Amino acid sequence: MAQTATSPTKLIILDRDGVINHDSDQNIKSPAEWRPIAGSLEAIAKLNQHGYTVAVATNQAGVARGLFDMKTLNAIHQKLHTSAQAAGAHIDAIFFCPHAAEEYCDCRKPRPGMLKSIGDRFDVDLRGVPMVGDSLRDLQAGFEVGCAPYLVRTGKGARTMEKGGLPPGTQVFDNLAAVVDRLLHLEAVALETAELARAALGRKK
C-alpha cells in the first residue's frame, strides 16, 4: 500500500454508483433512489476495521444537467453516510464533480483532478492505492495517477469488461465485497511473511 513518509494512511478510493449503490441509466436523483448493493457497506466496515481510510470519488453531472440540485445531492450523500453507520462503516470523505462532460473540467473522471484532490486531502502518494470502479473512466482516472485499478462487475462493470480496453493490471471482481476480501487476504499474507522473516532473522542472531 502506497503511503508518504509522514503519514501511515492506508487509502482506498471508491466510485459511488455501481460500486457502493445500485446504478441507474437515468441517474440517482433522490435519496429514495439510492439503494446499497448487498454487502457493499459491510465491506467498507471491514476496511475501516483494518485501518483503511475510505474516500469516494463520483461524477455527478446530473447537477449541471438540472436533474437534481446540490441540496438533493447532499441529502443522497447523507443517506449514504447514515446507511454506512448503520452497518458499522465509516466513509471519510466524498469528492464529487458536478460538471457536465462538455465543460471539460479537470475533476470529472477520466481526468485525474478529483483523485489528486483526494491524495492532497489525506497527504497520500496515490501510487498503488486501490481505485475501485465499474466504468472505464474510473479506472483511467486512477491509472493516470498510479492507482491500482479494480473493476467490479456490478453497475456498468459487466458492460465495461465486455468492451475491453482496460488499463494494464486491472483486476476484475464480482463486487466490492470480493475486492475487499482479496485486499485483506493479501495484506494478511504480507504480514505473515514479514513476521516469518523477522522470526528467521532472530534465530540467526
Disulfide bonds with the S-S distance in Angstrom:
none
